[in-house]
């Protein structure tokens, strides 16, 4: 079939924030972009479906009748496809994309090229595009010609702000509209969109996938993450984490890692990349050359990874090698010193030519985009020793000289931009070096089709980002990950109880003739718990359970201990953040705190010592909590503070889970890696619910 499609000229109103990049008002659109003979619909049809108004034929067909029929057929095809979600295709570079990269690079001024190498920070909860904050973001975007933005989250008095997928998509479309060149929108998607948005599948952290140990499920997570991200306009995942978490005292990686075994981590990193790529998402391996064996967060101190090259090759570098072999698009380099790679104490990895240009690009053969971690003044000042007037700007220059392509969020954007421009104008950095980086950045944009259509279809967001099947899979992953580490008390499974059904039993309940399980929810800050999924699931199985929430700001720790001592069973749900791991001096002795400090820690200690044989502790988050409380006799790990993990923990307590999860890390003195205790289960009672 040979079709002479001609050209349609669209009249009327077009919402270019929702439609195709090609669909701006009064723009001539060549339909040969849209339909090719005997081939599927490609390119701008998403925009065509949203055109409101009339059109007239300006085509080059010989017969008006043929033109009319052809145009109606095309519109019919587009209307039929509009009811089905259009997920993006695989990450790939086409000939058209290559041509766009070359032509765009030739057209850019030096200032515009430098801007492509700068990544700004954006928020996606704007409701007013005329607000002062949005205008400031838009002005920075245009003044500095930014090439990419990374999605961040606001924090208010209620905690982290998580906008909906639809809200995020509208903001990202507006940002794309306000930018001359298409933007790469990046985000930390280590556990899907739940890190940044609400109303999406709440996957646990990667360590849960390490406990499951099934590459197919990690690949499926990568695929879901890609579909959800692309639906809202995010094309670039700052994931997966390729760090090997072999230091229990690590305050920054912890449950973000797949585990402590380099081979297992490498396998799951590769699986995530595979799933994401097949569904159109760019991915980043981080934090090169490995941050798993550090006790210091590089944002707050000078981290150092010690060990010789044999150790680095066997442990830290193995997952990165596998990621490169799997075609990872970008590698994020961390602000960490690695003496075995560069003995110069003034050189951290981000600005070390030996690390970036030597090890990563030459030795490991990486040809993609090299991204720095955040360039903020205080952190850079510590690393430079306050020897520079503007250390973040100097770090940007030094990082480019080392081989980095994208500077992540310089907190003084103007100084970083001008420092790079001055370095090129002075000859310190050649313009050809800038061209090399910009070419790679533009190639990323071409690989995800941004030169064809930079805007997302608002009408498809819910179908692609909030699929019921994806919610079910997130719960499945959490169920498969929950791990029984210790069961010395033989308390599991707990018995379900029927709800109170009449006044008589209610009065007995009040007088205490009926024993009630006690549940103590502990955290250093209860505001980090943004839902009551654990309590809701627990009370669905045991309605008369007595709940206490405690973070040191609430009174009554002695009362809680007293109630727990007389209860038939006690469950402690401890919300343990990775940032809670720290070094402390107690009674003149330096110790590592693995997640709880102060009154919350004291309360857990008292409960464990007062009622060890009837206390079950669930760690929601870091698995290392038990290191500070070796007296715990029943211990369950979920590896995440997530609603799905909360529900999974309750299922496990009541005997509804039978999985093969294994510890992905060693708990020194408690349990070795790859170990677990078999679950003892019971069938749900007639009154029980399987939430």
N, C-alpha and C positions, 0 to 999 in steps of 0.2 A: 504494500500500500504506500503510495507516494502522496503526500499531502502538502499543498502549498498554503502555509498557514498565514503568511502576511503579518500585518501589524495591527494591533488594537490600540486606540487612543481612549483612555478612560477619562470620563468627566464626572463631576460630582465630588462627594466628600469621602476621603480616605483617612482612617485613623492610623497614621504611620507608626504609632507606638505599638499597635497590635499586628500590623500586617508585614508584608515582605519588604525588604530593603528596596526592591524595585518599585514598590507601590507607593510612591510619593504622589501628591496631587498633580494632575496635568502632566504626567510623565508618559512618554511613549514606551511601550513594552513590546519587545519582539517575542512573539509566542513560540519561536523556534527554541527559546530557552526552556519552554515549558513542556512541549510534547515533541518527541522524535518518533519517526515511523517505526512501528513494531516495538516500541520501547515504553517503559513506564513513565509516569509523570515525575518530573524532576524540577529542582530549582524553585522558582517563585510561586507555584500554585497556592501555597499557604496564604500568600497575600491576596491572590486573585479571589479566593473564596470569601475574603472579608471586604471586598469592594462594595460600597453601597452607592448606588446611582446608576446611570445609564451609560452605554458605550456605543460608539459608532465605528463602522468598519472603514479603515483607510488602506486596506490590503492591496495585494498585487495579484490576486487571483483573477482569472479571465472572466469568470461568471459570478455575478453578485449572488446568485442562488447558492452556488458552491461555497462562497465565502460565508453566507449566512448559516448554512447547514454546518460548515466546519466550526464556526464560532459557537453555535449552539451545542455541538458535540463536545467541544472542549469544556464549555461551562458545565455541561452535564457530567463529564468525567470528574471535574473538580468538585462538584456538589456531592457526588457519590463518595469521594474519598474524605470529604470533610467530617463525616460521621465516625470515621475510624482514626484513632490516634496515629500520628505520623512520627514514629521514633526515628532518630537520626541513624544514618548508616555508619559503617566502620570508619575509624580514623584512617584517612588515606590522602595522598597527594596526587591530584590529577594533572593532566597537561594544562588545562585551563588554570588550575591553581598555581602551577609553576610560572606560567606566563604572567599572572597577576602579581606574584611576588617580585618578579624581575621588573615589571613596569612600575610598580609602586615604589620600590627601592630607588629607581632612577628619578622619580618625581619628588622625593623628599629633600627638604633642606637639612642642613647639619643639625639645626635645633630640633627639627621633627624627628630625626633619627635618634638623637639623644633621648628625647621623650619616650620613644618606643622602648627604651631600656629601663625606664623607671616604672615601678609598680606602686600605685597609690592604694589607700585604704578606703573602702566604701561601706555604707550601711544600707540595708534594703528594707528598712521600716519607715521610710519617708511617706507621709501622707499628703504633703503639700510641696510641690515642686517650686513654689515661690518662696519657700522658707529660707531664712538666712543660711542655715547649715547646708541645704542642698545647693544653693547658689554658690557657696564657697567651694563645694566639691566640683560643681560644674566649671567654675572659673579656673580651678587648678587643672582640671582635665584639659581644658582648652589652652590655657596659658603655657603649660609645660608639655603639651602633646602626648599625654600619658598613653602608653601602649597596653597597659593592663591594670586591673584593679583586683584587690583581694577582699572578699566579703568578711566583715567583722561584725560583732554584736554589741549593741548598747547594753549597759547595765543600769538599772534603776533601783528604787527602794525595794522592789519585789524580786530582784534577781536579774538574770540574763533575759533580754528581750528576744523572743523568737517569733518573727512575723510568719504569716502563712505563705505557702508557695505562690498563691495568686498575687499577694502583695509584693513579694520579692520579684516576680516576673514583671510586674508593671514598672517597678523602679529600675530594673536592669534594662528594660526596653527604652525607658527614658534616657538612661545614661548612654546607651548605644546611639540614640537619636542625637544626643548632644555632642557626640564625638565625631570629628572629621573622618578618622579611620576607624574601622571596626575594632572594638576592644576585646581583649581576652579577659574574661571574668573568672577569677580563681577563688577557691575556697578550701578550707580544711575539711575534707570529706572522709575522714578516717573510719567513720561508722555511718556513712550515708549522709543524707541531708539533715538528720536529726541534730547534728552539732550546731546547726545554724537556724533551722526553721521548725515550726510547729506543724502538727497535723500530718506528719509523714512517718513512715515506719521507723520505730525507735530501736535501731540495732544496738547491741552491746559493743564494747570496745574490741579492737582486734585480738586481744589476748583470749577472748572467748572463742574466737575462730581457731586459735591455737589449741585450745582445750578440745575442741571438736576434732581437729586434725584432718578435715576432709577438704582437699583442694577444690572439689566441685562446688561445695557450698561457698567457699571464698570467691570462686569465679562468679557464682550467681550473685553474690553481694556486689561485686564489681559491676556486673551488668545492671542490676537494679539502681545502683548509685549513678551510673551513667544515664540511664533513662530519666531518672528524677532530676538530675542536675541539668541536663540539656533541656528538659521541659521548662525550667524556670530561667534559662539563659546562662547557666554556668557551664563553661566548656573545659575548665582546667581544674583537676583535683590535685590539691597538695597532699597527695596520698598515693601509694601506701607507705607506711612507716617501715623502713628496712633495717631499723636498729635491732640488735640482739640484746635483749634485756637480761644481762647476766650479773647485774649488781642490784640486789634487793633494796639498797639505799638510794636508788636513782629517783630523784624527785620530779623528773620531767618526762620520762618515757614510760616505764612501768606498764600499765595495762594498755597503752597505745601500741605496744609491740606484740607480735604474734607469739613471742616466747623467748627462751634462752638458747635453744638449739639452732645453730646457724643454718643447717640443712633444712630443717622444718620451716624456719622463717623464710628462707629463699624460695622454697616451694610455694608457700602461700602468697608471697609477694608476686611471684610470676603468675599465679592463678588470678589474683586481683587485676593485674595489668591486662591479662587476656580477656577477662569479662568486660572490663571498662572499654578497651579498644574496640571490641566487636560492636559496641553500642555507642560509639562516637565520642568518648570522653578522653581527653588528654590526661596523663598521669605523671606523678613526680615521686621519685624515690628519695627518701630523706631519713636521717640527717647525716650526710656524707662528711667524713669517712666512717661514721658510726658514733652514736652517743649513748649506747646502752650501758657502758661501764663507767659512768660518771656519777659522782655524788653532788654535783653542782649544776644548777640550771644556768646555761650560758647567758640568759637575760639578766641574771643577778650576780654573776661572779665569773671568774676565769676558769673554765672547765678544761681539763686535760685528760687525754686518753693515752695511757702509758702501755707499754708492751712493745716487743720488737716486731719486725716485719713478718716473721713466721706466724706470730700470734695474730697480727692484723689480717693476714691473708686467710688464715684458718677460721677466723671468727667474724670480725667486723666487716670485712670486704666481701665475703661470700654472697650475702644477699644482694649487694649492689652489682656484683658481676652477673648474677642471674637476672636481675632487673634489666641490665643493659642488653644481655642476650635476648631478652623478651621484648625488646624494642621500646623501653621506657622513654618518654618524650623529654623529660627534664630531670635533673638531679639538683636537690637543694643542699648547698654546702653550709655546714654549721660553723659558728664562731667558736672553735675549739682548737686547742693546741695539741699537736700530735708529734712529739719529739722524734719518733722513729721516721717520720716523713719529712719533717723540716725542723732541725735542731735549733734554728734561730728563735730565741725566746720572744722576739718582737713580732713574729709571724704566726698568726692563727690561720686556720685552713682557708677561710674566705678570701684572704689577701695573699695566700702563698702560691706562687707560680709552681712550686714543686708539687703541691697537692692538686691544684686545679689543672694547670696546663700539663704537668708531668704525669702524676698518677692517674687522674681521672680521664683526661683526654688522650694522652699518648699511650700509657700502659694498659688501661682498661678499654681503650678504643671508643669512648663515648663521643658521639658527634652531635648530640642534641643540645638543648638549652640548659645552661648552668645558672641556677638561681641562688642568690644569697638568702640567708635568714634576715629577719628584720634588722635594719640599720638604724638603731636609736642611739641618741647621744650618750646616755649614761653608760650603756653597755660598751660602746666603742671607746669611751673615755677610759674605762677600766682596762680595756685591752691595749690601748695606745699609751696608757700611763699618763694621761693628761698632757701629752707633749704637743698636741695639735689644738689650734684655736677652734676648729670645728671638726672633731674626730669622725662624725658620721659622714660628712662630705668627703673627707680624706679617705675614709674607708671605701666609699663608692669609686673613687679614682683608682685606688690600689686594687680593688676587686676586679675592675675591668682589666687592669694590667696583668692580673694573675690569670685571667681567662673567663671570668664570670660575664654573663650576658644580661641578666635582669637584676636590678637592685630593688629588693623588697622594702617598701614603705620607709624611705628615709624620713625621719621625723622633721627634718628641715629640708623640705623639697626644693625650695629656691636655692639654698646653698649647695645641695648636691648637684642640681642641674647646672649651676654656674661653674662649679668646680670641674665638672666633666667637660663642659664647653671650653673653659680656659685651658684644660690639659690638652685638648685637641688643637686648639688654636696656637698653642705654644709648641706643639710638636711632641709633647710628652707621650701622647697617645695618637696614633695615626688614624686618619679618617677611614682607611681601609679596615682597621681593626674594628671600628664602630660598625662599618658595613657588614662585617662577618656576623656580628651579633644580631643586627637588625634583620638580616636575611633569615637567620634561624627563627627569629620571633615571628616574622611575617609568614614563614613556612608553617608554623603552628597554626596560625589563623587560617591559612589556606587548607590545612589538613582537616579542619572541622567546618569548612564551607562558609566561613564568615564573609568572604568576598562576594558570595552569592546572596546571602540572607543573614543579616545580623540580628534580626528580631524574632522573638518567639511568638507562637500562636497562643494568645491568652485563653482561647476557648478550649485548648487541649491540656492545659496545665493540670487540672484535677485528674483527668484520666491517666496521665502519664506519671504524675508524682504522688498519687494517692490511691494506687491500685489495692483493692482488698487482698489480692493474692500476695502482694509484697508485705502487707501488714502481717499476714499469716506466716510468711517465711521468716520475718524478723522474730516473731515469737518462737518459731521452730528452732532458730539458731540459739536463742537464749535458753530454751529447754534442753537442747543438746549439749550446751556448754556447762551447765551447773554441775559442780564437782563436789563429791563428798570426800573430804580429806581425812577426817578423823571421826570415829563413831565408837569411842570407848564407853560412853554412857548407855549405849544401846537404847536410845530414846525414840528412834525413828522406826516406822512412821508414826506421826501423831494421829490421834483418833478424832474424827469429825464428830461434831455434836449438833443436835437438832436445835432450832431456834425455840425460844420461849413461846409457848402456845396458849397459856392461860394465866389468870391472875395469881393462882395458887403457886405455880412454879416461879412466877415473877417475884412473889414475896419471899419464897425460899432463897431465890437468887440474891435478893437484897440482904437477907439476914446472914448470908455466908454459908448456909448448909450445903450449898453446891460449890465444889471447888472450881476455880476459874483459872485457865492458863494466863500467864502474864507475858506481855510482849513489851520490851523496852527498845525504843528507837533512839539510837545514839548518833550524834554528829558533832563536829566542832562548831558547826553553824547550821541550824535547822533550815535556814533560808535556802540552802542548796538543794533541799528536797522540794521540788516544784509540783509534786502530786502526792496522792495518798494511795497509790496502786497497791503497795504492800498491805496496808491495813484493809483496804476494800477486799482484796483477794482472800486475806486471812479470815476476815469476819464472814465471808461467804461460806466458809467451811466450819468456822467456830464462832458463832455470833456473840457468845458471852465472854469472849476474850477481853482482858483488861489491858488497854494500851497506855503507855507512858512515853512522852517525847521529852528528850533531855539534851541540852547542849551547853550546860553550865550557866545559862542565863535564866533558866527556869528553876524554881525552888524545889526542895523535897528529895534530894538524893538518898538520905537515910530512910525516909518513908518508903521509897521505891525498893531499897534493899530489903526492908522488913516485909513488904508484900511479897517480894520474890522468894524470900526464905520460906514462906508458908504456902506458896503456890504449888500445885502438882507438877507443873512444868514451866520453864522459863525460856523464852526466845529473845535473843538480843540481835536486832538488825542494826548493824554498824555501817554507816555510810562513810566510806574511807576514800578520800581523794588522793591522787598521786602527789599532789602538792603538799599533802600532810606529812610526807616523809621528810625528816629533817634531823639535823644533829642538835643535841641538847646536852646541857650539863646539869645533872641532878645529883644533889648531895656531893658535889665536888667530882663527880664521875661523868665522863663523856659517854653518851649512849646515842643510839639511833632510834628515833621515834618513827614507827611505821604507820602513822595515820591518825591517832587520837592523842590529844595532849590536854592537860589540865583536868577540870572537873569531869569531863566525859570519860577520860582514861581512868580516873580514880573510881568512878561508878562501875565501869566494866570490871575492874580489878576486884572490887568488893563483891559483886555478884558472882564472879567466877569462884572466888574463895569461899563465899558463904553457901553457895548451892551448886558445886561443880557437877554432881552426878545428875542433876536435872536441868542443866542449862545448855541450850543449843545456840551457837553463835553463827550468824550469817554475815559474811563480809560482802557488802555491795560496793564494788570498786576494787581497790588493790588487794591482792591475795595475801600480802605479807603481814597483815595485821596480827596474826597469831604469834609472830616472832616476839612480841612484847608481852604475850599472855600465854605462856606454854601450858598453863593449867587448864586451858579449854579442852574439854573432852569430846565435844561434838562440834565439828567445824565444817561449814559449807562455803564454797567460793562461787561467785557469779561473774566476777571480773568487770562489772560495770554498774554505775549508778544510772539505770535506765528502767523505764516502766516495765519493759519486757522481762528484764532480769529480776525485778521485784516479784512479778507474777510467777516466774520460774522457780524462785526460791520458795515461795509458798507451796507450789505444786510439789516440790521436792520434800518439804517438811511433812506433807500429808500423803506421801507415798504414791504420787501420781506420775513420777518420772522414773524411767529405767533407761539410762543411756550408758555410753561407753566413754564419757569424757575423762581425760587424763590431765593432770597438772602440767601445764606448759613451762613451768619454772620450778626450780628447787626452793623449798622452804627449809632453810638450814636448821638442822636439829629436829625438824618436824616430819618432813616427807620429801622424798626425792622426786625429780622430774619424771613425768610419764607414769606416775602412780595415782591410785584412787582407791576408795573403799567401795565395794559393791553396794548398790541400793537394795534395801529390803522394802518391798512395796505391798500395798493392799488395794483391793478393789474399792472404788468410791462408794460410800454409803448411799442409801436411798435418799437421804436428805442433803447429801453433799452436792456441790456444784463444781464443775470443771471450768473455772474461769480462765 
